[in-house]
């Protein structure tokens, strides 16, 4: 019982922390202004996942707009998409854990 309660608390804290912090397009401080808002999305639904995918695509396009060579532009966009997708998966897992906790409490 204690283990489950502790895991639920960690999942809740992780959900709040991830929702409160904007996802940076790249992890360097120089690019901290490039963010994707995720706090308003439920990534467990197809609609939420589709909305996030659109936001990621828009962020990648904006972030990589100054790349002149096509290959450099494609590489940049793929990198941005990969990083944001990975971060979104962490948030999705936290939302899932929070939903399980809520469901178990009912």
PyMOL commands that set and color helices and strands:
alter all, ss='L'
color gray80, all
select helices_A, chain A and resi 2-20+29-31+46-63+70-105
alter helices_A, ss='H'
color red, helices_A
select strands_A, chain A and resi 23-24+35-36
alter strands_A, ss='S'
color yellow, strands_A
deselect
rebuild
show_as cartoon
